[in-house]
Amino acid sequence: MKKLFKFILNSVPRPLLIRLSYLVRPILAFFLKGDTFTDPIDGKSFKTFLPYGYGKQRHNVLSPSTLSLERHRLLWLYLQNETNFFSKDTDTTPKAFETTLRVLHFAPEQCFLKRFKKLTHLDYTTTDLESPIADVKADICNLPFEDNSYDIIFCNHVLEHIPDDTKAMQELYRVLKVGGMGIFQIPQDLSREKTFEDNTITDKKERAKIFGQYDHVRVYGLDYFDKLRSIGFKVEAVDYTSKLSEVDITKYCLAKGEVIPVVHK
């Protein structure tokens, strides 16, 4: 199964892969029903999760029902437990927002899309240059949105695809409201001090080997947070798994030590 998933990920164009996944997901969820692992996003449990990875396959990480990965489930738990993103009540949680939140979501993940759209207190817009499920087709380096437009911006696992990530970060800063919050997850090597990129590496297999995915242009190091600060963001690197029990980390199939980059303007 690992070889099959790896072949599909590296051979099928992403827009088509997104469309096909809507058909395959219910079948996978039915046959993998169990009680060993739980997806906190929909509360469904399975005997195992699926493998995933463009290069080296990670075992037991892809939820059959929502197609969420470790980072998605961790972000869901963080938003649910540490913010009032899912609630209109601005007084019951540490981070207070206005009653109606303007939210901009880049490259919307399937596991979040319908659930976020159902939240009536959100003015929710999705955007991407290629995704067939995005509302607005836009280049992250040249966004068609006004300054200070959004209370919350989600831009997760996008910047590693963008050659000019400085320009992209500047655009994210421009359209975020003063006092607003962003979450900009990226694949990050926490043992690496400096971000690595090399545009001379053009072979897809070699890029997948070095960068983790054939369409990534860099491997971010610890200096990622400093780069965001240089743009103007206040940055908090949240190791949210450190607040969770070992039981929950195992139950939800999370990556221990994964950091959530939470930014404010």
N, C-alpha and C positions, 0 to 999 in steps of 0.2 A: 504493500500500500504506500509506503514511503516513496518508493521509486515512481509510482504512478502520480502521486501528488506533486512531486518535484518536476516531473515531465510536464504536467499540465500548467503549473505556475510559470515555467520558463518558455512554454511554447504558445500558449493561448494569449492573445492581446488582452490587456486588462479590461477595456470596456466590454468585450465579449464575455470575459470571465465573470464579470459582475452580473451580467444578464443570465448566464447559465447557472450561477450559484442559486438564484431564486428557485430554479426548478429542482435542483439536486438536494437542497437543504432539508425539505420535509422528509425525504426518503432516508437520508442519513440519520436524522433525529429519531425516526421510528425504529430503525434497526439497532440503534445504539442505546436505547432506553436502559436505565439502571439506577443505582443509588450510590455509586462510588464518588462521583464528582458532580458539582453543581455550578451552573452558570448563574451568577447573581443578577444578571441583566433581566432574565425572564423567569428565574427560579426553577428551571427544569434540570433534572439530574440524569446522568448517564453512567454506563459501566466504564466507558473510556472516552476521552476526547481524541481528536484526529491529529495526525502529524502535520507539520507546516515548516516551510523554509525554501527559499530559492536556491541556496547553496546547501549548507549542512542542515538536514532536517531535524527539527525539534520534536520530540515525542510527546504526545498527550497535551497539546496546547490549543487546538482549534475546536471551539464549541460546535457541536453538530446542529444546534438549533438557531443560534444567532450569528454563527461564524465569527464570534469574538475571539481575540487572542489575549494573551496575558495582559498586555498594556491596556486593552479596552476594558477588561473586567476590573483592573486596578483603578482606572479613571472613573468608572461608574461608582465604585465603592467610595472613592474620594469625594466625588460630587454629592453623593447621597448622604455621607456621614459628616462631611466637613464644610459644606456650603448649603445655601438655601436654593440652589439651582432648580430643584424639583418642587419648590413650594412658593406660594405667594406671600407667605408670612415672613416679613423681613426682620422680625425681632427674636426668633427662636434659634438662630444659628450665628456663628462668629462673623460671617461675611454678609453684610447687608447690601442688598441691591434695591433698585426701584421695583415697584410692583410689576410693571411690564418691562421685560428685558429684551433689548435688541441683540440678537445673537447672529454671528457670522461663522459659518462652519465650512472650512476648506476640505475638499475631498471627502465628503461625508461617508462615514462608515455605515454599512448596512445594519449593524447591530444597534446603532443609535438613531438612525434617520427617522423611522416611523414613530419611535417613542418620543423623540424630541419634538416632532411636529404635532403630536397630540397634546403637548403642554400648552394650555390656553393662555398662560401668562407670558409666553415667549412670542416675540416677533422674530421668527426664525427664517434665516436665509442661508441656502447652501450654494457653494461656488466651486468650480474646478474648470480647468481648461479642456479636459477630455471626458470626465465621468458622465455616463448617460443618465445618472440619477441626480445630478446637480441642477439647481434652479437657474443659476447664472453662469454662463461660460465666460471665464475671465482669466487673464494672466496675472498671477500673484505679484509680478513686478510692475504692473500697470493697472491697478484696480479702478473700476468705474464707480467707486463709492466716495462720498464726500468725507472731508476731514471730521474726526470725532463723531463717527456715526454709530458705533456699536459698544454695548456694555460688556459683552463677552465675545472673545474670538477663540475658536478651536482650530488649530492648525497642526495636526498630528501626523508625523511621518510624511511630511511634504518637503520640508526645506532641504533634505538630503538629495532630492531630485533636481533642485534648482541651481543652475550654474552660478548666477549672481544672487547668492543668498543675502548679501548685504542690502541690496535693493529691495528684496522681498521683505526683509525685517523692517526696513524703513517704511514700506507701504503698510505693513501690519500696525506699526506704531502710529502712522498718520490716521488710519481709519478707526483706531480704538479711542473711545472716549477717555477724557481725563477722569481718573478714578476707576476705570474699567479694568477687567481681568482677562488675561489670555492664558491658554495652556498650549504649549508648543512642544509636544513630545517629538523626539528624534531617536533613531538607533544610535546609541552612544557607547563608546568604549571607555569605561571609567578608569581603566588602567593607563590610558593615554593622556598625556598632558596637553598635547597640541593636536588640532584637527589635521587630518591628512587628506590631500587630494592630488591627483595626477591625471591631467587631461590627455596625456600621451597614451594612456592605457585604453585601447578601444575595443579589444576583443571581449565579447560578452561573457564568455566563460571565465576569463581572467578577471573581469570586473566583478563578477559574482563572487569569485574566490577572495578578492582583496577587499571589496566594499560591502559584501554581504548580499548584494542584489545587482543584477546586470544593469539596471537603470539608475543606480545611485552614483553620485559624482564625488562623494567624500565620506570619510569616517570621522564623525565628531568626537572630540576629546573633551576634557574638562574645561577647556577655554570657551566652549559654547556659551556658557553662562556669562562670561565676561564680554563676549561679543554682543549678546543681547543687552547687557548693561551699557555698552558703548553706544548703542542706538538710542538709549534713553530709558529703557525699561528698568523697573525695580524687579529683581529676580529672586525667587525662593526655590531652591532645589529640594523638593519634598520627597523624602524616602518614606513613602506611606506604608510599605510592608512592615517597617519597624514598629508600627502602631498596631499591627494585626497579630493574632495568635498563630502559632504554627499550624494548628488545626484548620483555621480558615485559609491560610496560605496554600495548604495541601488540598483542601476541599474545593477551592475556587481555581486551582491550577494557576497560581500567580508566580511571577519571576521575583524571587526574593532579592531585595536590594535595588530594584528598578526605580529610577528617580523620575518624578513628575516635575517638569519645569513650569512653575506658576509665575506669571509676570503681571505687573500692574503698571499703569501709566498715571 
